[in-house]
Amino acid sequence: MDEPSRRGARSPAPAGATRAAPGGSGVIGIGLAAVLTAALAQGSWQWFATYVGVTLPAVILSFYRLPPWTPGRRCAYLAHLTAFSLVVGLCTAITLAPMMQRWAWLFPMPGTRDRCPGLGTYESIRTEAALAGLAGRDGAALAHAQDVHRQTAVADCLSATTTLWLPVYAAGAAVLVGLGAWFLDRARGRARG
């Protein structure tokens, strides 16, 4: 075999070998993206937040692997597992935020949603008072303006209430992800050992 063809040939990877995935910097970057998404969300939670919330865990699961669980190195493993779980929990909360805002069955916290329709009614009355001089000119436009302001006020109220409870949902998701990954990794570690 000549020299160029020998250099171009690659030896096959050993069975069971996996590519090393990028380290913790990827998780930190994804966590930062999730925090920025949550921090820059203005007003009502929109469905794009769900898209972002689904995309970020897909990137995490594709490019990041927890270090293997070994009985002697628990501290390093737990640090990685905690970061991984918290970021996935944050992404889950961002994914669920628009649904929590719109669907009472997903966000059944008593007393949290009750004041929002009243706030919408107040905003409708306030809009009518502000535009009272125009009522005789175009009643349909006034009714439309009242409806838009009422819907915006209700959505903003529900969004603010949802945002207050997002840490609870994020922490719950982080605990579930962390426990699931920990049990799975321990089972794999025992199977290898």
MISEZA-398791 format. One record per residue: z, y, x of N, C-alpha, C, CB in turn. Coordinates in nm, 2 decimals. Atoms other than C-alpha are relative to their C-alpha. Last residue first. Glycine has a CB too. Layout:
BEGIN
REC     n_zz     n_yy     n_xx    ca_zz    ca_yy    ca_xx     c_zz     c_yy     c_xx    cb_zz    cb_yy    cb_xx
REC        Z        Y        X        Z        Y        X        Z        Y        X        Z        Y        X
...
This chain:
BEGIN
REC     n_zz     n_yy     n_xx    ca_zz    ca_yy    ca_xx     c_zz     c_yy     c_xx    cb_zz    cb_yy    cb_xx
REC    -0.11     0.05    -0.09     3.76    -0.33    -1.86     0.04    -0.14    -0.02     0.11     0.08    -0.01
REC     0.05     0.00    -0.14     3.42    -0.23    -2.01     0.10    -0.07     0.09    -0.03     0.14     0.05
REC     0.11     0.10     0.00     3.53    -0.33    -2.37    -0.05    -0.01     0.14    -0.11     0.04    -0.10
REC    -0.05     0.13     0.00     3.86    -0.15    -2.31    -0.10    -0.11     0.00     0.09    -0.02    -0.13
REC    -0.07     0.02    -0.13     3.69     0.17    -2.21     0.06    -0.14     0.01     0.11     0.11     0.02
REC     0.11     0.02    -0.10     3.45     0.15    -2.51     0.07    -0.03     0.14    -0.09     0.12     0.01
REC     0.05     0.13     0.03     3.75     0.11    -2.75    -0.11    -0.04     0.10    -0.06    -0.01    -0.14
REC    -0.10     0.10    -0.04     3.92     0.40    -2.58    -0.05    -0.14    -0.03     0.14     0.02    -0.08
REC     0.00     0.01    -0.15     3.61     0.61    -2.61     0.10    -0.10     0.05     0.02     0.14     0.06
REC     0.13     0.06    -0.05     3.57     0.54    -2.98     0.00    -0.02     0.15    -0.12     0.08    -0.05
REC    -0.01     0.14     0.04     3.94     0.61    -3.06    -0.13    -0.08     0.05     0.02    -0.02    -0.15
REC    -0.10     0.06    -0.08     3.92     0.94    -2.87     0.01    -0.15    -0.03     0.14     0.06    -0.02
REC     0.06     0.02    -0.14     3.59     1.04    -3.02     0.10    -0.07     0.09    -0.03     0.14     0.06
REC     0.11     0.10     0.01     3.72     0.98    -3.38    -0.05    -0.03     0.14    -0.11     0.05    -0.09
REC    -0.06     0.14     0.02     4.06     1.15    -3.31    -0.11    -0.10     0.00     0.07     0.00    -0.13
REC    -0.07     0.04    -0.12     3.88     1.46    -3.16     0.06    -0.14    -0.01     0.12     0.10     0.03
REC     0.10     0.03    -0.10     3.62     1.48    -3.44     0.08    -0.05     0.13    -0.08     0.13     0.04
REC     0.08     0.13     0.04     3.89     1.45    -3.71    -0.10    -0.04     0.11    -0.07     0.03    -0.13
REC    -0.09     0.11     0.00     4.12     1.71    -3.54    -0.07    -0.13    -0.03     0.12     0.02    -0.09
REC    -0.03     0.02    -0.14     3.83     1.95    -3.48     0.09    -0.12     0.02     0.06     0.12     0.07
REC     0.12     0.07    -0.06     3.72     1.92    -3.84     0.02    -0.04     0.14    -0.13     0.09    -0.02
REC     0.00     0.14     0.06     4.07     2.00    -3.96    -0.12    -0.08     0.05    -0.01     0.01    -0.15
REC    -0.10     0.08    -0.06     4.09     2.29    -3.72     0.00    -0.14    -0.05     0.14     0.07    -0.02
REC     0.04     0.03    -0.14     3.76     2.43    -3.83     0.10    -0.09     0.07    -0.02     0.13     0.07
REC     0.11     0.10     0.00     3.85     2.40    -4.20    -0.04    -0.04     0.14    -0.12     0.05    -0.09
REC    -0.06     0.12     0.05     4.18     2.58    -4.15    -0.10    -0.11     0.00     0.06     0.02    -0.14
REC    -0.07     0.07    -0.10     4.01     2.84    -3.93     0.07    -0.13    -0.04     0.11     0.09     0.06
REC     0.08     0.07    -0.09     3.76     2.91    -4.21     0.08    -0.07     0.12    -0.11     0.08     0.06
REC    -0.04     0.14     0.00     4.03     3.01    -4.46    -0.09    -0.08     0.10    -0.02    -0.05    -0.14
REC    -0.14     0.01    -0.03     4.02     3.39    -4.39     0.04    -0.15     0.01     0.08     0.06    -0.11
REC    -0.02    -0.02    -0.15     3.64     3.38    -4.36     0.15    -0.02     0.03    -0.05     0.13     0.04
REC     0.05     0.12    -0.07     3.61     3.23    -4.71     0.04     0.01     0.15    -0.15    -0.03    -0.02
REC    -0.09     0.10     0.03     3.82     3.51    -4.86    -0.03    -0.13     0.07     0.01    -0.03    -0.15
REC    -0.13    -0.04    -0.07     3.61     3.77    -4.69     0.10    -0.11    -0.02     0.05     0.14    -0.05
REC     0.02     0.01    -0.14     3.29     3.60    -4.81     0.13     0.03     0.08    -0.11     0.09     0.05
REC    -0.01     0.14    -0.03     3.42     3.57    -5.16    -0.02    -0.03     0.15    -0.11    -0.08    -0.08
REC    -0.13     0.04     0.02     3.49     3.94    -5.17     0.02    -0.15     0.03     0.04     0.03    -0.14
REC    -0.08    -0.04    -0.11     3.16     4.02    -5.01     0.14    -0.04    -0.01    -0.01     0.16     0.01
REC     0.03     0.08    -0.12     2.98     3.80    -5.26     0.08     0.05     0.12    -0.15     0.02     0.03
REC    -0.05     0.13     0.02     3.16     3.96    -5.56    -0.03    -0.09     0.12    -0.06    -0.07    -0.13
REC    -0.14     0.00    -0.01     3.09     4.31    -5.44     0.07    -0.14    -0.01     0.06     0.10    -0.11
REC    -0.04    -0.03    -0.14     2.73     4.24    -5.37     0.15     0.00     0.01    -0.07     0.13     0.04
REC     0.02     0.12    -0.07     2.69     4.08    -5.72     0.03     0.01     0.15    -0.15    -0.04    -0.01
REC    -0.10     0.10     0.04     2.84     4.38    -5.89    -0.01    -0.13     0.08    -0.01    -0.03    -0.15
REC    -0.13    -0.04    -0.06     2.64     4.63    -5.69     0.11    -0.10    -0.04     0.03     0.14    -0.04
REC     0.01     0.02    -0.15     2.31     4.44    -5.77     0.14     0.04     0.06    -0.11     0.09     0.06
REC     0.00     0.14    -0.03     2.41     4.42    -6.14     0.00    -0.03     0.15    -0.12    -0.07    -0.07
REC    -0.14     0.05     0.03     2.50     4.79    -6.17     0.01    -0.15     0.04     0.03     0.02    -0.15
REC    -0.08    -0.05    -0.10     2.17     4.89    -6.00     0.15    -0.05    -0.02     0.00     0.15     0.01
REC     0.04     0.07    -0.12     1.97     4.67    -6.24     0.10     0.04     0.12    -0.14     0.02     0.04
REC    -0.05     0.14     0.02     2.15     4.81    -6.54    -0.02    -0.08     0.12    -0.06    -0.06    -0.13
REC    -0.14    -0.01    -0.01     2.08     5.17    -6.41     0.06    -0.14    -0.01     0.06     0.09    -0.10
REC    -0.03    -0.02    -0.14     1.72     5.08    -6.35     0.15     0.01     0.02    -0.07     0.13     0.05
REC     0.02     0.13    -0.07     1.69     4.94    -6.70     0.03     0.01     0.15    -0.15    -0.05    -0.02
REC    -0.11     0.09     0.02     1.85     5.25    -6.85    -0.01    -0.13     0.07     0.02    -0.02    -0.15
REC     0.04     0.14    -0.01     1.59     5.48    -6.70     0.12    -0.09    -0.01    -0.08    -0.02     0.14
REC     0.14     0.01    -0.05     1.60     5.85    -6.77    -0.05    -0.14     0.01     0.00     0.06     0.14
REC     0.09    -0.03     0.10     1.91     5.87    -7.00    -0.15    -0.01     0.05     0.02     0.14    -0.05
REC     0.01     0.11     0.10     2.12     5.68    -6.75    -0.10     0.03    -0.11     0.14    -0.01    -0.07
REC     0.13     0.06     0.00     2.04     5.91    -6.46    -0.02    -0.10    -0.11    -0.03    -0.07     0.13
REC     0.10    -0.11     0.03     2.33     6.15    -6.50    -0.14    -0.06    -0.01     0.00     0.10     0.11
REC     0.00    -0.03     0.14     2.57     5.85    -6.52    -0.11     0.10    -0.04     0.14     0.05    -0.04
REC     0.13    -0.03     0.04     2.47     5.73    -6.17    -0.01     0.04    -0.15    -0.09    -0.13     0.02
REC     0.07    -0.08    -0.10     2.81     5.75    -6.01    -0.14     0.04    -0.04    -0.01    -0.08     0.13
REC    -0.06    -0.13     0.00     2.99     5.64    -6.33    -0.08     0.09     0.10     0.15     0.00     0.04
REC     0.04    -0.06     0.13     2.76     5.34    -6.38     0.05     0.15     0.00     0.05    -0.07    -0.12
REC     0.15    -0.03    -0.02     2.80     5.24    -6.01    -0.04     0.08    -0.13    -0.08    -0.13     0.02
REC     0.01    -0.12    -0.10     3.18     5.27    -6.05    -0.14     0.04     0.02     0.07    -0.05     0.13
REC    -0.05    -0.12     0.07     3.17     5.05    -6.37    -0.01     0.12     0.10     0.14    -0.02    -0.04
REC     0.10    -0.02     0.10     2.96     4.78    -6.18     0.04     0.13    -0.08    -0.01    -0.11    -0.10
REC     0.11    -0.06    -0.07     3.20     4.80    -5.88    -0.11     0.04    -0.10    -0.05    -0.10     0.11
REC    -0.04    -0.13    -0.04     3.50     4.74    -6.11    -0.12     0.07     0.07     0.12     0.00     0.10
REC     0.00    -0.08     0.12     3.33     4.44    -6.27     0.03     0.15     0.03     0.10    -0.05    -0.11
REC     0.14    -0.02     0.04     3.26     4.30    -5.93    -0.02     0.08    -0.12    -0.07    -0.14    -0.02
REC     0.05    -0.10    -0.10     3.62     4.35    -5.82    -0.15     0.03    -0.03     0.02    -0.05     0.14
REC    -0.06    -0.13     0.05     3.73     4.16    -6.14    -0.05     0.12     0.09     0.15     0.00     0.00
REC     0.08    -0.05     0.12     3.49     3.88    -6.05     0.05     0.13    -0.05     0.01    -0.11    -0.11
REC     0.13    -0.05    -0.03     3.65     3.86    -5.70    -0.09     0.04    -0.12    -0.08    -0.11     0.08
REC     0.01    -0.15     0.01     4.01     3.85    -5.80    -0.14     0.05     0.02     0.09     0.06     0.11
REC    -0.02    -0.06     0.13     4.02     3.48    -5.89    -0.03     0.15    -0.01     0.14    -0.03    -0.05
REC     0.13    -0.05     0.06     3.86     3.34    -5.58     0.02     0.08    -0.12    -0.09    -0.12    -0.03
REC     0.07    -0.07    -0.10     4.18     3.30    -5.37    -0.13     0.06    -0.05    -0.03    -0.09     0.12
REC    -0.04    -0.15    -0.01     4.43     3.22    -5.64    -0.09     0.07     0.10     0.14     0.01     0.03
REC    -0.04    -0.07     0.13     4.41     2.84    -5.60     0.03     0.15     0.03     0.11    -0.07    -0.07
REC    -0.12    -0.07    -0.02     4.22     2.72    -5.28     0.04     0.09    -0.12     0.00     0.09     0.12
REC    -0.09    -0.01     0.12     3.95     2.50    -5.42     0.13     0.07     0.02     0.02    -0.14    -0.05
REC    -0.10    -0.10    -0.05     3.68     2.57    -5.15     0.10     0.02    -0.12    -0.06     0.13     0.04
REC    -0.02     0.02    -0.15     3.44     2.28    -5.18     0.11     0.09     0.05    -0.14     0.03     0.07
REC    -0.05     0.14    -0.03     3.47     2.26    -5.56     0.03    -0.03     0.14    -0.09    -0.10    -0.06
REC    -0.15     0.01     0.02     3.44     2.64    -5.59     0.06    -0.14     0.03     0.03     0.05    -0.14
REC    -0.03     0.11     0.08     3.08     2.64    -5.45     0.16    -0.02     0.00    -0.06    -0.13     0.06
REC     0.08     0.01     0.13     2.93     2.97    -5.33     0.06    -0.11    -0.09    -0.14    -0.03     0.03
REC     0.01    -0.13     0.07     3.16     3.09    -5.05    -0.06    -0.02    -0.14    -0.08     0.10     0.08
REC    -0.14    -0.03     0.05     3.25     2.73    -4.94     0.00     0.13    -0.08     0.09     0.02     0.12
REC    -0.03     0.09     0.11     2.88     2.65    -4.92     0.13     0.03    -0.06    -0.02    -0.14     0.04
REC     0.07    -0.04     0.12     2.80     2.96    -4.71     0.02    -0.09    -0.12    -0.15     0.00     0.03
REC    -0.04    -0.14     0.06     3.09     2.88    -4.48    -0.08     0.04    -0.12    -0.01     0.10     0.11
REC    -0.05     0.01     0.14     3.02     2.50    -4.44     0.03     0.14    -0.06     0.13    -0.07     0.00
REC     0.09     0.07     0.08     2.80     2.52    -4.13     0.04     0.01    -0.15    -0.02    -0.14     0.04
REC     0.12    -0.09     0.02     3.01     2.79    -3.97    -0.10    -0.07    -0.09    -0.06     0.04     0.14
REC    -0.05    -0.11     0.09     3.32     2.57    -4.02    -0.12     0.09    -0.03     0.12     0.07     0.06
REC    -0.01     0.06     0.13     3.13     2.27    -3.87     0.05     0.11    -0.10     0.10    -0.12     0.00
REC     0.14     0.02     0.05     3.03     2.47    -3.57     0.00    -0.05    -0.14    -0.08    -0.08     0.09
REC     0.05    -0.13     0.02     3.39     2.57    -3.51    -0.14     0.00    -0.06     0.00     0.09     0.12
REC    -0.08    -0.05     0.12     3.51     2.21    -3.54    -0.05     0.14    -0.04     0.15     0.00     0.02
REC     0.07     0.07     0.12     3.23     2.10    -3.30     0.07     0.05    -0.13     0.01    -0.15     0.02
REC     0.13    -0.06     0.02     3.36     2.37    -3.05    -0.07    -0.07    -0.12    -0.09    -0.02     0.13
REC    -0.01    -0.14     0.06     3.72     2.27    -3.10    -0.14     0.06    -0.02     0.08     0.08     0.10
REC    -0.05     0.00     0.14     3.65     1.90    -3.06     0.00     0.14    -0.06     0.13    -0.07    -0.01
REC     0.10     0.06     0.09     3.45     1.94    -2.74     0.03     0.00    -0.14    -0.03    -0.15     0.05
REC     0.11    -0.10     0.01     3.70     2.17    -2.58    -0.11    -0.05    -0.09    -0.05     0.03     0.14
REC    -0.05    -0.12     0.08     3.99     1.93    -2.67    -0.11     0.10    -0.02     0.12     0.06     0.06
REC    -0.01     0.04     0.14     3.80     1.62    -2.55     0.04     0.12    -0.09     0.09    -0.12    -0.02
REC     0.14     0.00     0.05     3.72     1.79    -2.22    -0.01    -0.04    -0.15    -0.08    -0.11     0.08
REC     0.05    -0.14    -0.01     4.08     1.88    -2.16    -0.14     0.00    -0.05     0.01     0.05     0.14
REC    -0.06    -0.08     0.12     4.20     1.54    -2.29    -0.05     0.14     0.00     0.15    -0.01     0.00
REC     0.07     0.05     0.12     3.97     1.36    -2.04     0.04     0.08    -0.12     0.02    -0.15    -0.02
REC     0.13    -0.06     0.00     4.10     1.57    -1.75    -0.08    -0.04    -0.12    -0.08    -0.05     0.13
REC    -0.01    -0.15     0.01     4.46     1.49    -1.84    -0.14     0.06     0.00     0.08     0.06     0.12
REC    -0.01    -0.04     0.14     4.40     1.12    -1.92    -0.01     0.15    -0.01     0.13    -0.05    -0.06
REC     0.05    -0.14    -0.01     4.27     1.03    -1.57     0.01     0.06    -0.14    -0.14     0.01     0.05
REC    -0.06    -0.08    -0.11     4.46     0.70    -1.50    -0.04     0.15    -0.01    -0.04    -0.05     0.13
REC    -0.14    -0.02     0.02     4.38     0.52    -1.83     0.07     0.09     0.10     0.07    -0.14     0.01
REC    -0.06     0.09    -0.09     4.01     0.59    -1.81     0.15     0.02    -0.01    -0.05     0.02     0.15
REC    -0.15     0.01     0.01     3.81     0.74    -2.08     0.04    -0.10     0.10     0.04    -0.03    -0.14
REC    -0.05     0.13     0.05     3.45     0.81    -1.97     0.16     0.00     0.00    -0.05    -0.11     0.09
REC    -0.01     0.09    -0.12     3.36     1.18    -1.93     0.06    -0.13    -0.06     0.09     0.06     0.11
REC    -0.14     0.00    -0.05     3.25     1.33    -2.26     0.01    -0.09     0.12     0.10    -0.04    -0.11
REC    -0.08     0.12     0.01     2.88     1.36    -2.29     0.14     0.02     0.05    -0.08    -0.12     0.07
REC    -0.13     0.01    -0.06     2.68     1.67    -2.35     0.06    -0.13    -0.03     0.09     0.12    -0.06
REC     0.00    -0.03    -0.14     2.31     1.72    -2.40     0.14    -0.01     0.06    -0.05     0.14     0.02
REC     0.12     0.05    -0.08     2.21     1.56    -2.73     0.02     0.02     0.15    -0.12     0.08    -0.05
REC     0.01     0.14     0.00     2.55     1.58    -2.91    -0.12    -0.06     0.08    -0.01    -0.06    -0.14
REC    -0.12     0.06    -0.07     2.61     1.94    -2.81    -0.02    -0.15     0.01     0.13     0.03    -0.07
REC     0.02    -0.02    -0.14     2.25     2.04    -2.91     0.12    -0.06     0.08    -0.01     0.15     0.03
REC     0.11     0.08    -0.04     2.29     1.88    -3.25    -0.03     0.01     0.15    -0.13     0.03    -0.08
REC    -0.05     0.13    -0.02     2.63     2.04    -3.28    -0.11    -0.10     0.04     0.07    -0.06    -0.12
REC    -0.08     0.00    -0.12     2.46     2.38    -3.23     0.07    -0.14     0.03     0.11     0.10    -0.02
REC     0.07     0.01    -0.13     2.18     2.32    -3.47     0.09    -0.01     0.12    -0.09     0.13     0.01
REC     0.05     0.14    -0.02     2.39     2.23    -3.77    -0.07    -0.01     0.13    -0.10    -0.03    -0.12
REC    -0.11     0.09    -0.02     2.60     2.55    -3.75    -0.04    -0.14     0.01     0.09     0.01    -0.12
REC    -0.05    -0.01    -0.14     2.29     2.76    -3.68     0.12    -0.10     0.02     0.06     0.15     0.02
REC     0.10     0.05    -0.10     2.12     2.62    -3.99     0.05     0.01     0.14    -0.13     0.09    -0.02
REC     0.01     0.14     0.01     2.43     2.67    -4.20    -0.09    -0.06     0.10    -0.03    -0.05    -0.14
REC    -0.12     0.04    -0.07     2.47     3.03    -4.08     0.01    -0.16     0.00     0.13     0.06    -0.06
REC     0.04     0.01    -0.14     2.11     3.08    -4.19     0.12    -0.04     0.08    -0.06     0.13     0.05
REC     0.04     0.14    -0.03     2.23     3.01    -4.54    -0.04    -0.02     0.14    -0.11    -0.05    -0.10
REC     0.14     0.03     0.04     2.40     3.35    -4.56    -0.03    -0.15     0.05    -0.10     0.09     0.06
REC     0.05     0.11    -0.09     2.77     3.42    -4.55    -0.13    -0.04    -0.06     0.10    -0.12     0.00
REC     0.00     0.14     0.05     2.82     3.75    -4.74    -0.05    -0.10     0.10    -0.09     0.00    -0.13
REC     0.02     0.02     0.14     2.89     4.07    -4.55     0.01    -0.14    -0.04    -0.12     0.06    -0.06
REC    -0.03    -0.11     0.08     2.82     4.09    -4.19    -0.01    -0.03    -0.14    -0.08     0.13     0.04
REC     0.03     0.02     0.15     2.82     3.79    -3.97     0.05     0.12    -0.07     0.06    -0.14    -0.05
REC     0.11    -0.10     0.04     2.84     3.92    -3.61    -0.04    -0.02    -0.14    -0.12    -0.02     0.09
REC    -0.05    -0.14    -0.01     3.18     3.76    -3.54    -0.11     0.10    -0.05     0.03     0.02     0.15
REC    -0.11    -0.04     0.09     3.09     3.42    -3.68     0.04     0.14     0.01     0.12    -0.09     0.02
REC     0.05     0.02     0.13     2.76     3.39    -3.50     0.10     0.04    -0.11    -0.05    -0.14    -0.03
REC     0.08    -0.12     0.03     2.91     3.53    -3.19    -0.06    -0.01    -0.14    -0.11     0.01     0.11
REC    -0.09    -0.11     0.02     3.18     3.26    -3.20    -0.08     0.13    -0.03     0.09     0.02     0.12
REC    -0.06     0.02     0.13     2.92     2.99    -3.25     0.09     0.12    -0.03     0.08    -0.13    -0.01
REC     0.10    -0.03     0.10     2.71     3.12    -2.96     0.06    -0.02    -0.14    -0.12    -0.10     0.01
REC     0.03    -0.15     0.00     3.02     3.13    -2.74    -0.10     0.04    -0.11    -0.04     0.05     0.14
REC    -0.12    -0.06     0.06     3.11     2.77    -2.83    -0.01     0.15    -0.01     0.13    -0.03     0.07
REC     0.02     0.03     0.15     2.75     2.67    -2.75     0.12     0.05    -0.07    -0.01    -0.15    -0.02
REC     0.11    -0.08     0.05     2.78     2.84    -2.41    -0.02    -0.02    -0.15    -0.12    -0.03     0.07
REC    -0.05    -0.14     0.00     3.12     2.68    -2.34    -0.10     0.09    -0.06     0.04     0.05     0.14
REC    -0.09    -0.01     0.11     2.99     2.34    -2.44     0.06     0.14    -0.01     0.12    -0.10     0.02
REC     0.08     0.01     0.13     2.69     2.38    -2.21     0.09     0.01    -0.12    -0.07    -0.13     0.00
REC     0.06    -0.13     0.03     2.92     2.50    -1.93    -0.09     0.00    -0.12    -0.08     0.04     0.13
REC    -0.08    -0.08     0.10     3.13     2.18    -1.97    -0.06     0.14    -0.02     0.14     0.02     0.05
REC    -0.15     0.01     0.02     2.88     1.96    -1.80     0.05     0.10    -0.10     0.06     0.03     0.13
REC    -0.07    -0.12    -0.04     2.51     1.90    -1.83     0.14     0.00    -0.03    -0.07     0.13    -0.06
REC     0.03    -0.11     0.09     2.42     1.54    -1.89     0.07     0.12     0.05     0.06    -0.03    -0.14
REC    -0.12    -0.09     0.01     2.41     1.29    -1.62    -0.04     0.12    -0.08     0.05     0.04     0.15
REC     0.01    -0.13    -0.07     2.13     1.05    -1.70     0.13     0.08    -0.01    -0.12     0.08    -0.06
REC     0.04    -0.11     0.09     2.23     0.70    -1.80    -0.01     0.13     0.08     0.11     0.02    -0.11
REC    -0.01    -0.13    -0.06     2.24     0.38    -1.60    -0.04     0.11    -0.11    -0.08     0.02     0.13
REC    -0.13    -0.06     0.04     2.29     0.07    -1.81     0.02     0.13     0.06     0.11    -0.09     0.04
REC    -0.03     0.02     0.14     2.01    -0.12    -1.64     0.14     0.06    -0.02     0.00    -0.15    -0.03
REC    -0.08     0.12     0.03     1.93     0.03    -1.30     0.03    -0.01    -0.15     0.13     0.00     0.09
REC    -0.14    -0.02     0.01     1.66     0.30    -1.30     0.08    -0.13    -0.03     0.04     0.11    -0.11
REC    -0.06    -0.01     0.14     1.32     0.19    -1.20     0.15     0.02     0.01    -0.03    -0.13    -0.07
REC    -0.06     0.12     0.03     1.20     0.28    -0.85     0.07     0.01    -0.14     0.11    -0.04     0.11
REC    -0.14    -0.01     0.01     0.96     0.56    -0.85     0.06    -0.13    -0.03     0.04     0.10    -0.11
REC    -0.06     0.10     0.09     0.61     0.55    -0.72     0.15     0.02     0.00    -0.03    -0.15     0.05
REC     0.01    -0.04     0.14     0.46     0.87    -0.59     0.07    -0.10    -0.09    -0.14     0.01    -0.04
REC    -0.08    -0.12     0.03     0.58     0.82    -0.23     0.00     0.03    -0.15    -0.05     0.12     0.08
REC    -0.14     0.04    -0.01     0.44     0.47    -0.21     0.09     0.11    -0.04     0.03    -0.06     0.14
REC    -0.04     0.07     0.12     0.11     0.59    -0.35     0.14    -0.05     0.00    -0.10    -0.12    -0.02
REC    -0.01    -0.09     0.12     0.08     0.86    -0.09     0.04    -0.08    -0.12    -0.13     0.07    -0.02
REC    -0.12    -0.09     0.00     0.17     0.62     0.21     0.01     0.08    -0.13     0.00     0.08     0.12
REC     0.01    -0.12    -0.08    -0.09     0.34     0.14     0.12     0.09    -0.02    -0.13     0.08    -0.02
REC     0.00    -0.12     0.09     0.00     0.00     0.00     0.00     0.12     0.09     0.12     0.00    -0.10
